[in-house]
Amino acid sequence: MQIGHRVDETGLLLRDGGSFYLRRDAGGRFALDLRRTPVDEVEKRVRLVGTYVGSDLVDVDGVSLI
């Protein structure tokens, strides 16, 4: 995936210490750079929209339950 690529993925939102990850339905995972803490969505299936910024890291614009 190229830096700057638009990300629109579904998967399971996970927390590991102070970090958040998306375990992708398509396989693999993304580390997430979030503007807010999505406490209600942790360990649930979500849709994530954002921008790929490199090293499997996504700058997140939005997270919503599906």
N, CA, C and O of each residue as an XYZ file, in Angstrom:
264
protein
N       0.850     -1.179      0.000
C       0.000      0.000      0.000
C       0.893      1.239      0.000
O       1.907      1.286      0.697
N       0.510      2.228     -0.779
C       1.286      3.459     -0.919
C       0.916      4.485      0.162
O      -0.241      4.573      0.575
N       1.903      5.250      0.607
C       1.652      6.349      1.537
C       0.694      7.330      0.870
O       0.859      7.676     -0.299
N      -0.302      7.770      1.621
C      -1.305      8.687      1.106
C      -2.538      7.988      0.561
O      -3.531      8.640      0.235
N      -2.481      6.644      0.457
C      -3.614      5.868     -0.044
C      -4.787      5.967      0.931
O      -4.598      5.890      2.145
N      -5.986      6.137      0.402
C      -7.205      6.198      1.219
C      -7.533      4.797      1.724
O      -7.534      3.839      0.951
N      -7.809      4.679      3.014
C      -8.127      3.395      3.637
C      -9.601      3.386      4.017
O     -10.094      4.313      4.659
N     -10.293      2.332      3.614
C     -11.692      2.093      3.996
C     -11.788      0.602      4.251
O     -11.987     -0.180      3.321
N     -11.648      0.202      5.512
C     -11.516     -1.203      5.894
C     -12.505     -1.560      6.994
O     -12.992     -0.694      7.721
N     -12.788     -2.846      7.100
C     -13.568     -3.364      8.220
C     -12.717     -4.379      8.967
O     -11.809     -4.992      8.405
N     -13.035     -4.542     10.252
C     -12.299     -5.497     11.066
C     -12.631     -5.327     12.537
O     -13.608     -4.671     12.898
N     -11.803     -5.928     13.377
C     -11.986     -5.894     14.827
C     -11.043     -4.850     15.418
O      -9.835     -4.896     15.186
N     -11.598     -3.912     16.181
C     -10.797     -2.879     16.827
C     -10.244     -3.429     18.138
O     -10.999     -3.863     19.008
N      -8.921     -3.406     18.269
C      -8.260     -3.952     19.453
C      -7.396     -2.897     20.120
O      -6.888     -1.978     19.477
N      -7.244     -3.058     21.442
C      -6.386     -2.157     22.218
C      -5.267     -2.985     22.828
O      -5.494     -4.080     23.342
N      -4.053     -2.444     22.763
C      -2.887     -3.096     23.362
C      -2.138     -2.028     24.137
O      -1.355     -1.272     23.562
N      -2.375     -1.962     25.443
C      -1.798     -0.890     26.250
C      -2.428      0.429     25.844
O      -3.647      0.577     25.920
N      -1.625      1.385     25.417
C      -2.134      2.681     24.984
C      -2.321      2.779     23.478
O      -2.659      3.844     22.962
N      -2.105      1.677     22.770
C      -2.204      1.683     21.311
C      -3.459      0.961     20.839
O      -3.985      0.085     21.526
N      -3.929      1.344     19.656
C      -5.093      0.711     19.051
C      -4.711      0.115     17.710
O      -3.861      0.648     16.996
N      -5.351     -1.000     17.378
C      -5.091     -1.717     16.138
C      -6.403     -2.138     15.505
O      -7.407     -2.332     16.191
N      -6.381     -2.275     14.189
C      -7.491     -2.871     13.467
C      -7.016     -4.211     12.941
O      -6.104     -4.265     12.115
N      -7.630     -5.310     13.415
C      -7.384     -6.621     12.826
C      -8.306     -6.714     11.620
O      -9.514     -6.903     11.765
N      -7.741     -6.582     10.454
C      -8.488     -6.437      9.204
C      -9.214     -7.718      8.818
O      -8.682     -8.816      8.982
N     -10.435     -7.571      8.305
C     -11.174     -8.710      7.767
C     -10.414     -9.327      6.596
O     -10.495    -10.533      6.366
N      -9.675     -8.496      5.857
C      -8.916     -8.956      4.691
C      -7.591     -9.616      5.075
O      -6.870    -10.106      4.206
N      -7.269     -9.632      6.366
C      -6.015    -10.211      6.844
C      -5.007     -9.142      7.213
O      -4.961     -8.082      6.589
N      -4.214     -9.414      8.207
C      -3.220     -8.466      8.686
C      -3.826     -7.475      9.657
O      -4.979     -7.605     10.070
N      -3.030     -6.483     10.013
C      -3.524     -5.465     10.941
C      -2.876     -4.126     10.654
O      -1.791     -4.043     10.078
N      -3.564     -3.093     11.068
C      -3.075     -1.727     10.980
C      -2.952     -1.167     12.388
O      -3.835     -1.380     13.218
N      -1.869     -0.453     12.664
C      -1.774      0.384     13.858
C      -2.530      1.661     13.530
O      -2.545      2.106     12.382
N      -3.161      2.252     14.550
C      -4.038      3.398     14.304
C      -3.570      4.640     15.041
O      -3.225      4.588     16.221
N      -3.565      5.756     14.328
C      -3.317      7.074     14.915
C      -4.690      7.737     15.017
O      -5.248      8.189     14.017
N      -5.230      7.788     16.243
C      -6.601      8.241     16.479
C      -6.639      9.625     17.094
O      -5.772      9.984     17.891
N      -7.647     10.401     16.723
C      -7.853     11.728     17.312
C      -8.675     11.637     18.600
O      -8.582     12.506     19.467
N      -9.474     10.586     18.716
C     -10.256     10.375     19.940
C     -10.148      8.902     20.327
O      -9.856      8.054     19.485
N     -10.382      8.607     21.589
C     -10.317      7.233     22.071
C     -11.674      6.569     21.872
O     -12.657      6.990     22.481
N     -11.744      5.541     21.031
C     -13.023      4.900     20.705
C     -13.395      3.814     21.716
O     -13.471      2.639     21.357
N     -13.625      4.193     22.971
C     -13.842      3.202     24.025
C     -15.059      2.314     23.765
O     -15.030      1.135     24.119
N     -16.111      2.829     23.169
C     -17.311      2.027     22.926
C     -17.132      1.015     21.797
O     -17.910      0.067     21.690
N     -16.122      1.203     20.960
C     -15.930      0.340     19.807
C     -14.871     -0.740     20.016
O     -14.725     -1.619     19.168
N     -14.125     -0.695     21.130
C     -13.051     -1.656     21.376
C     -13.611     -3.071     21.456
O     -14.637     -3.320     22.088
N     -12.902     -3.998     20.791
C     -13.249     -5.419     20.714
C     -14.583     -5.657     20.001
O     -15.286     -6.629     20.275
N     -14.914     -4.748     19.080
C     -16.119     -4.889     18.250
C     -15.722     -4.713     16.795
O     -14.668     -4.154     16.491
N     -16.583     -5.199     15.890
C     -16.360     -5.017     14.460
C     -16.690     -3.580     14.082
O     -17.728     -3.035     14.459
N     -15.772     -2.981     13.323
C     -15.914     -1.582     12.945
C     -15.568     -1.379     11.475
O     -14.958     -2.231     10.829
N     -15.977     -0.229     10.975
C     -15.517      0.284      9.684
C     -14.596      1.447     10.009
O     -14.944      2.325     10.798
N     -13.432      1.449      9.402
C     -12.435      2.471      9.645
C     -12.131      3.187      8.328
O     -11.953      2.545      7.293
N     -12.073      4.509      8.373
C     -11.738      5.324      7.215
C     -10.576      6.226      7.612
O     -10.594      6.835      8.681
N      -9.567      6.310      6.748
C      -8.428      7.154      7.042
C      -7.433      7.171      5.900
O      -7.781      6.893      4.753
N      -6.179      7.503      6.227
C      -5.110      7.617      5.244
C      -3.912      6.801      5.704
O      -3.483      6.900      6.854
N      -3.376      5.992      4.792
C      -2.189      5.193      5.086
C      -0.980      6.120      5.137
O      -0.721      6.862      4.189
N      -0.232      6.077      6.259
C       0.916      6.966      6.412
C       2.242      6.206      6.490
O       3.294      6.806      6.714
N       2.189      4.880      6.304
C       3.411      4.076      6.264
C       3.547      3.124      7.421
O       2.931      3.305      8.472
N       4.376      2.088      7.215
C       4.668      1.070      8.235
C       3.411      0.510      8.889
O       3.345      0.374     10.111
N       2.411      0.186      8.066
C       1.127     -0.352      8.543
C       0.439      0.557      9.556
O      -0.249      0.076     10.456
N       0.622      1.866      9.415
C       0.003      2.860     10.286
C      -1.012      3.673      9.492
O      -0.737      4.125      8.381
N      -2.202      3.851     10.091
C      -3.279      4.613      9.445
C      -3.630      5.813     10.312
O      -3.867      5.673     11.512
N      -3.661      6.991      9.701
C      -4.167      8.212     10.328
C      -5.685      8.169     10.163
O      -6.195      8.315      9.053
N      -6.401      7.971     11.258
C      -7.833      7.674     11.205
C      -8.677      8.946     11.169
O      -8.491      9.864     11.969
N      -9.621      8.972     10.206
C     -10.600     10.045     10.133
C     -11.874      9.657     10.876
O     -12.534     10.517     11.459
N     -12.228      8.366     10.862
C     -13.447      7.930     11.515
C     -13.499      6.437     11.767
O     -12.945      5.636     11.014
N     -14.183      6.083     12.857
C     -14.423      4.688     13.228
C     -15.900      4.568     13.552
O     -16.434      5.368     14.320
N     -16.577      3.561     12.966
C     -17.991      3.362     13.275
C     -18.296      1.876     13.405
O     -17.696      1.042     12.728
N     -19.225      1.567     14.275
C     -19.661      0.177     14.467
C     -20.391     -0.320     13.216
O     -21.084      0.439     12.539
N     -20.218     -1.613     12.929
C     -20.969     -2.215     11.821
C     -21.745     -3.411     12.315
O     -22.442     -4.059     11.535
